[in-house]
Amino acid sequence: MLRNKIILVLFGLSIALLFVSALVGSIGLPGSQGPLIIRFDKFAHEANLIGDFRTVFGFGATVSFIVLVNFLLAWEIYYRERFLSYIIATATLIISFLFLVAVAGIVAVN
């Protein structure tokens, strides 16, 4: 599997998006230790979910764990079902991109 360029590129892009998300989060979030707005409801005009830096980077750790598990899963099933391995790698890239969008939204609200 490590010789297959498609899967390596997809997982490499996923890891790169995780690093970009961490960079956006660390640069864009305010430096104070106060609460951060994680989710804002624009219809009720109130914050639904409030957390701190640990909450945001906890999301990042969860997504990193998902990427690791998907990589190991794709590696395990590559020789039995190659197409499913491609689907897992693509889904991992989508999850990493959605996490980047979520971090950008959290930074934009705060």
C-alpha positions as CSV (number, residue, x, y, z in Angstrom):
1,M,0.0,0.0,0.0
2,L,2.8,2.4,0.7
3,R,3.8,2.2,-3.0
4,N,0.3,3.4,-4.1
5,K,0.6,7.1,-4.9
6,I,-3.2,7.8,-4.8
7,I,-3.6,6.6,-1.2
8,L,-0.4,8.3,-0.1
9,V,-1.4,11.6,-1.6
10,L,-4.9,11.4,0.0
11,F,-3.6,10.6,3.4
12,G,-0.7,13.1,3.0
13,L,-3.2,15.8,2.1
14,S,-5.3,14.8,5.1
15,I,-2.4,15.3,7.5
16,A,-1.4,18.5,5.8
17,L,-5.0,19.8,6.4
18,L,-4.7,18.8,10.0
19,F,-1.5,20.9,10.3
20,V,-3.2,23.8,8.6
21,S,-6.1,23.6,10.9
22,A,-3.8,23.6,13.9
23,L,-2.0,26.6,12.5
24,V,-5.2,28.5,11.9
25,G,-6.4,27.7,15.3
26,S,-3.3,28.6,17.1
27,I,-2.8,31.9,15.2
28,G,-6.4,33.0,14.8
29,L,-7.8,32.3,18.3
30,P,-7.4,35.1,20.8
31,G,-4.6,34.8,23.3
32,S,-6.7,35.2,26.4
33,Q,-7.7,32.3,28.6
34,G,-11.4,33.2,28.5
35,P,-14.2,31.2,27.0
36,L,-14.4,30.6,23.3
37,I,-17.6,30.4,21.3
38,I,-17.7,27.0,19.6
39,R,-21.2,27.2,18.1
40,F,-23.3,30.3,17.6
41,D,-27.0,30.2,16.7
42,K,-27.8,33.0,14.4
43,F,-31.6,32.7,14.8
44,A,-31.6,32.8,18.6
45,H,-28.6,35.2,18.6
46,E,-26.9,33.3,21.4
47,A,-23.9,31.0,21.9
48,N,-25.0,27.4,22.1
49,L,-21.6,25.8,22.9
50,I,-18.9,27.5,24.8
51,G,-15.5,26.0,25.5
52,D,-11.8,26.9,25.8
53,F,-8.6,26.0,24.0
54,R,-8.7,22.5,25.3
55,T,-12.1,22.0,23.7
56,V,-10.9,23.2,20.3
57,F,-7.6,21.2,20.4
58,G,-9.6,18.2,21.8
59,F,-11.5,18.2,18.5
60,G,-8.2,18.2,16.7
61,A,-7.0,15.3,18.7
62,T,-10.2,13.4,17.9
63,V,-9.9,14.1,14.2
64,S,-6.2,13.1,14.3
65,F,-7.2,9.8,15.9
66,I,-9.8,9.3,13.2
67,V,-7.2,9.8,10.5
68,L,-4.8,7.3,12.2
69,V,-7.5,4.7,12.5
70,N,-8.6,5.2,8.9
71,F,-5.0,4.9,7.7
72,L,-4.6,1.6,9.6
73,L,-7.9,0.3,8.3
74,A,-7.0,1.2,4.8
75,W,-3.6,-0.4,5.2
76,E,-5.1,-3.6,6.5
77,I,-7.7,-4.1,3.8
78,Y,-5.7,-2.8,0.9
79,Y,-4.7,-6.1,-0.6
80,R,-8.2,-7.6,-0.1
81,E,-10.4,-4.7,-1.3
82,R,-8.4,-2.0,-3.0
83,F,-11.5,0.1,-4.0
84,L,-12.7,0.3,-0.3
85,S,-9.2,1.5,0.7
86,Y,-9.6,4.3,-1.8
87,I,-13.0,5.2,-0.4
88,I,-11.6,5.3,3.2
89,A,-8.7,7.5,2.1
90,T,-11.1,9.9,0.3
91,A,-13.5,10.0,3.3
92,T,-10.5,10.8,5.5
93,L,-9.6,13.7,3.3
94,I,-13.2,15.0,3.4
95,I,-13.2,14.7,7.3
96,S,-10.0,16.7,7.5
97,F,-11.3,19.4,5.2
98,L,-14.5,19.7,7.2
99,F,-12.4,20.0,10.4
100,L,-10.5,22.9,8.7
101,V,-13.8,24.6,7.9
102,A,-15.0,24.1,11.5
103,V,-11.8,25.6,12.9
104,A,-12.1,28.5,10.5
105,G,-15.7,29.1,11.7
106,I,-14.6,29.0,15.3
107,V,-11.9,31.5,14.6
108,A,-14.3,33.7,12.6
109,V,-16.8,33.8,15.5
110,N,-14.2,34.6,18.1
